[in-house]
Structure formats: C-alpha cells, structure tokens
Amino acid sequence: MHPETLEKLEVLRLHWRKLQQRPMRQLFAENPNRFEDFSLNIDDLLVDFSKNHLDGEALAMLLDLAKSAGVEDARAAMFAGQHINTSEDRAVMHMALRNGSDRPMIVDGKDVMGDVRAVQAQMKQFATSVRNGKIAGSGGAFTDIVNIGIGGSDLGPVMVSEALSPYCDGPNLHFVSNVDGDDLADTLAVLNPATTLFIVASKTFTTTETLTNAHSARHWLVETLGEEAVGQHFAALSTNLEATSAFGIDDDFTFGFWDWVGGRYSVWSAIGLSVMIGIGVENFEQFLLGAHEVDNHFVEQPLAKNIPVIMALIGIWHRNICEFSTHAVLPYAQHLHRFPAYLQQLDMESNGKSTAKNGQQVGAKTGPIVWGEPGTNGQHAFYQLIHQGSDIIPVDFLIAANPHHQLGEHHDILLANCFAQSEALMKGKNIDEVRGELRLAGMDEEKIANLAPHKVFSGNRPSSTFVFSKLTPRTLGRLIAIYEHKIFVQGVIWNINSFDQWGVELGKSLATELLPMVKGEASTEAKDASTQGLLAHFQALKK
Ligand code: F6P
C-alpha cells in the first residue's frame, strides 16, 4: 500500500476512536438530513448507506484517500485498455462486452467492439434458433441445456438464470460444475440425450473439473446416439479455440472471447450463452444495458456521488479502520439466492490477496470474507450472531419494491422484515429500554435483573440497503456492475491486482500430483504424516 494511504488510514483510525463515542442513533438525531446526505441513486435503484457508523467528516477523509490513492487515474487506465492486470500482462475490458454506445474500446491499439459485436451476433442467431427449434437435436427441438463449467464459467450463468427465472421461457437450463460425479449423474438422470444440448464453458478449456464432466457427458451421449451426434449436441464457450476443436466441437457451435475478460467478469461474454437461450435476446440485451449504465455512472460521476466508489470506501472503513473481517450480503429476494455465492468469487478471488502490485506485502487487511443467504431464511438461522455476537458484521440488504409474484401479503411482510433488520441493527436496545419493557409487561424485579442483560442489543451494527423497483434483467445488470466496480476501487486503494488469481494454483498442482496416489499407483512416502495417514485410511476404506 502507498505510504500516503497508510498515513491517511492512521488519521481515519483516530477519527473512529472519537466517533465511537457517538452512537448511530445520535448521528441520526444530530443530522435530520442524514438519509438524504448518505444515500445515492441511479434512477429507481437507491443505495441507502446512512446506517453505517460514519459521519460526514469520515466520508470526506475517505474520499480524500481515494483521490490520493489514484482511483480516478486507475479507472481511466482500465477504460483505456492499459494492462492493469500486471502479473498476467493483460488489459481488463469486460465493460466492452456491454458497451451500448458507439464509443470505441481500445485494447492493444485495436478497437475490440467489432469482435465483440460479431460474437454477440453469432450468439443471438444461435440462441434464437435454439429457442425456436431451427437448431435442434437428433430427437427434435432442444428441451434441455446443460452448461458445464466452474467458477466464473458457472457462477455467473447459474446466478443470473436463477435471478431472472421469471424471464426464462426457453428450454430448461441445468448447470453442472462439481467434478463430484453426483453432480453430472443427478443432472443426466432426468434428461433425454436426443433433446439435450451441452454447452462446455471454459475460458482456458484446460480446467480439470470441466473437462472431466464434458468427457463424461460426451460418453453418455455417444452411448445412445453414437459419435456422429457430438457435433449436433455440443457447443463451446472459450478463448482456446484449438482445444474446443480438438474436443470435436464444430466451429459454428463455438463462441469465442478474449484474454481481457476475466473468468469472474465473463457472464457478459459468450459465457452468458445459456442465459441468453433461457431468457431470450431482448432480455439479455437489457441485462447488458443495466451494466452499461453503471459503467457510465462510474466513469462520469464525481467520487462523492459515485455509488461503486462510496460502497468501496465504506468497505475500506469497515475493513481497515473498524477491523471487521466479514461482510454479509442478504438479499430479501428469493431469486437472488445464488447472488452471495457469485459475489464470493467476484470479491474474494479478486481481492483475497496480501501481496501488493510491487511484490511487497500490502501492510493492511484486504478483502473481507463475503457470505450470505436470502432473508428471511437467514433471520431464523444466523442473524442471532449478527445482532448479538461478539463480531460486528457489516451487511448489504437488497430488496425489490415490486415482486414477480403478488401473493397476498407476502411481499409486504418481506419488506417489513428487511427494514426491521436494518433498524434493529442500527438502534439496538439498551438495558434501560429492556427493563422498562419488562416492567410494563408486569415482570417482577428479580426476574428482570436476570433476564434483562440477555435482551440487550448493542446496536451500532452497520448496514447498507439497496432498494429497486423490480428484479428485472436491467436491474440485475446494474447490481452486478456496481459490485464489480466497488471491488476494483478497493483493489486500487490496497494497491493489489484484482484481476489475477494465483492463490488457486497450488491446490491445483498438488491435486495433479496426488491423483496417482489416490489411485494407489504411486508411493505416498514424500508426503507429510497427515496426508499419508488420510490416504492410507482412504485406501483401507475404498471398495
Ligand atoms: O480456479 C480459478 C479459475 O481460474 C477461475 O478464475 C475461473 O473462473 C475458473 O477457474 C474456471 O476457469 P475456466 O473458465 O478457464 O474453466
């Protein structure tokens, strides 16, 4: 981290010490305009960050920190196609995939929009033909699509297709990611090979899990339909066109993308093909449009009015000043049930790093542990800890004003619960309030003395709330892009490369080394005692 940023963090820490004497209730009482001052919107999409424990002075200092850390220059460098992914020497240009304007997007001296539009045209043609049955399987129109991929080649399409399920009117979508054979076997068990299309999604086309699943799916298909059916029933999404053709996938059924699209930023690319088949071309275009609107907002708005920048700075405040180590994303929208899992890869694979861009240690905490589940289910599971646990967990709540299914009072109850949680976290309930309530209920003083401490809520627990009109394709595009740019800004402040992922490599290479030992074909002698013991126990149990 830059020494100047570290110094500014120190000053912010001093401010936090003072601010802790002023609970959030007091901050609201002191400033009747706190909601207006601490909320921003893009059209109907509002982000209320007033229930975070910071004041105007803290925010001004954080904005100054963002400026001095070079956020504006870094943003310009990313949009100019500079190789900001330094350890892999690549540009970062997923914004080109949703560029709805005439603006050229330059990578290595070339406007990539021509290539992007060509693949999009190919995808549209293919998706439409699959949907209307012009492209069909050997048994007629495709009834089922199986996307085989993992990480960014799975989480994006699966999360988006779940989130937009009310718009899915094409063939049934299935997603297989885990190399655990149960995943593929359970999926295939209900499918008819003659009407199933497999989409093998892999940026590198070298990922063990995906290739293992793809080969097994191929075997399953060939067993009933013969080798000649492969071309008709397999499509590929990849940057590695040599490997896709070696697998036997027809060029017409292969959809390319480029090394400037990171895996976890790839749902906007050909990787989104299964989604496009499910929701149709127009809805997919709306999804891209939403993200493009956020790109414009991110580029054009001053830092103080910039939603991704403000969300990033609140995250820096929580992580580096308040020292909170996790961040919960709690959508009050059942269709967003995979959104926290998607954000886990987006955030933790991007900013889960301790080495700065210059090869030195960052010298401060970086990305938090991201987790979450939809409300209200979480309320009956882990919210106890969020309200009264010894860790403070900043929360993002997400809620739509209008549901897809208007069932009696359901949506009003859902909304009331969401608003209740953020209010409870912020205000809490002190011991005098608890005692007063118990006295009013007629409890005797001895019982009150025993029970009251358990019913105290400390309050001052931070949350931000996103409220939007409806979970449409456009809104989902906006939400994802807000988080993408938030993560980017944090990476700039921490001076890390948010676009590589070397941390996944060691486990991969050890798995390759261990495979012959698991098969019992190689000696385990060189392994540590625990690994040897585990392997021996496994071999003894293996039937
Ligand atoms: O293991 C990490 C990773 O490289 C992710 O970054 C990526 O999204 C995933 O594996 C899948 O990679 P691929 O699309 O190349 O199969």
Residues whose N, C-alpha, C, O or C-beta is under 5 A from the ligand:
A	BS01	F6P	I150 G151 G152 S153 A201 S202 K203 T204 F205 T207 T210 G263 R264 Q501 V504
